Amino acid sequence: MAENNHVIIHVHKPGLEEKLFFCFSGIIVSIPITLYFGVFSSHACLLFPTLSSLCSTVLFTPFIEEFSKVFPLFYRHGETEKSIFTLGFLTGLGFGITEFILYVFVQGAPPSIRLPAIFFHASSTSITAYGIATKRPVPFYLIAVALHLTNNVLASSEFFWLTGGLAVIIITYYLSWHLYHKTSDRIVDNT
């Protein structure tokens, strides 16, 4: 007598409420983590007084922000590659919107300069999310950090950002788009 061993797998596809939750996670989870660890990076940079703000912004910020933006994704189960990628994009989008509001309305930065950063954060977070979805988080995290670090180095000089920073942003957007098209509706096994 042959036995039928069927395994039923529940595919979880996030609805609108869950997507909004992850977008808000970029605000309520990622921003506080960034601010908390940002204090330590600022203190570590005090060892180099003349380079203190540059050290904190350019060197430590990409590592801290890229980690804090994907932190909510590490607790997802039963998701597909595509849904993890999408939730990562939305978390980065929430982070980017918050950063935009802070820079424009609190620090007085021109909106046109800060607008591309909204989608830069969404795109860089989705790159790391792709790594989580494909069980290779570290290499994709390091790619996101390298893009973020390069952008911050170029942004420290207005001339270099206008010539190279826009290219980094476009590369980040393209890589995110490309990786999205590599995702599937295959369930990510987190065991």
N, C-alpha and C positions, 0 to 999 in steps of 0.2 A: 504494500500500500504506500503510495507516494504522498508525502506531506507537502502542503503548500505553505511555505514560510514567506509571508508578505510582511514587509515592514512599512508601516505608514509613517511618513515624514511630514510634519507640519511645516509648511513654508510660510514664514511670517513676512507679510508685506505691510510696511508702515502706512497708516492712513494719514490724513491731514493733521489730526491732533498730535500724533506722534512726531510728524515732521516739524510742526511748529514748536513742539517741546525741544527738539534738538536744535532748532534755530535759536531758541531762547537759552539753551544750554551754553551756547557761545557767549552769552551775556552772564548768566548766573553761576556758571561753573568755570569757564575758561578765563574770563576776565579776572575774577578774584585769585585764581591760581597764578596767573601772570603777575598780578600786582604783588602778591605775597613773595614769590621767588625773585621778582624784580628788586625788592628791597635788599636781598642778600647779594645780588649781582652788583648793585650800586655800592654796597659796602666793600665788596671784593675789589672793585675798581678804584677805590680810594687809595689803594697802594700806588696807583699811577695818577697823581693829582692833575697833571696837565692833560691827560687823556681820559679822565674819569667818565664824562658823559659819552664820549665816543666809544669807549670800552664797553659800557653798559648797553648802549643802543645797538652798536654794530656787532659786538661779539656775543654777548649773553642773550639778548632779546630773541634772536631767531631760535635758539635751542629751547628757551622757556616757552615762547608763544606756540611753536609748532607742537610741543608736547601737550601744553594745556588745552589746545584746541581739539586734539583727538582723544583726550582723556575720557570723555563720556562714551566713546565707542568701544572701549575695552570690556564693557559689561553687556554687550549685545550677544544674544544667542538665537539660533534659528533664522538668521538673516541670510539673504543672498548677497553675492558680491556686489551686485548693482545697488541693493538697498543700503549696504554699509557705505558704499561710495557716496550715495545720495545724502545719507545722514551726515557724513563727514563734510560734504559741501555745504549743507545747511548750517552745521555748527560753525564752520568758518565764516559763513555769511553773517550769522548773528554777531560773531566776534568783530568782523569787519565793519558792520553797521555801527556797533558801539564805539569802536575806535574812531570812525568817521565823525560821529556826534561829538566825541570828546575833543578831537583835534580842531574841528571847525567851530563848534559853539563855545568851547571852554578856552582853547588856546588861540583861536582866531586864524587858523590856517585857511588858505583859500580852498573852497570846495572842489574846484577843478583839479587841484593837485592831489587831494585826498580821495576822490571818487574811484580811481583805478584800484586803490588799496582795498576797497570793499571786496571786489572780485578776486584780487590777488590772494587775500586771506582764504576765501572760499576755495579757490583753486589749489593753493598749497596744502590746505587741510585735506582736500580730496585725494591728493597724491599720496599722503600718508595713509589715508583710509583705504586706498587701493592696496597698499602694502599689508594692512591689517587683514583685508578681505582675502588676499592671496597667501597669507601666512608668511609674509616677508616684510614685517613692519620696519625693521631697522634700516635696510638700504633705502627704502622709500622715504622714511623719516629724514635720513641724511640728505637725500636729494632735495626735499622741501626746505631743510635748514640751509643747504648751500644756495638755493635760489633766494631765500629770504636774506641771508647774510650778504650775498652779492648785491641785492637790491638796496640793503641798508648802507653798504659801503658806498655805492654810487649815489645814494640820496644824501650822503654827508657833504656832497659837493653838487650844487645846482647844475653846473655845466655837465658833469659826468652823468648825472641822473637823466638829463634831457637826451644825452647821446646814447647811454648804455642802459639806464634804468628802465626805459620804456621797452627795450629789447628783452630784458629779463622778465618783465611783466607779461609780454606777449608769449614768450617761451613757456612761462608758467601756465598761462591760459591754455595754450596749445597742448601741453603735456597732460593737463587735467582732461581736456576734451578727448585726447587720444586714449588715455587710460579708461575713461568712461566707456568708450566703445569696445574695450577689451573685457569689460566686466560681463558677467552672465547672470542668469537667474539660478545658478547653481548655489546650493546651500553651503554656507561656510560652517565647517565643523570646528567648534571651539573647544573640543575635548583634548 
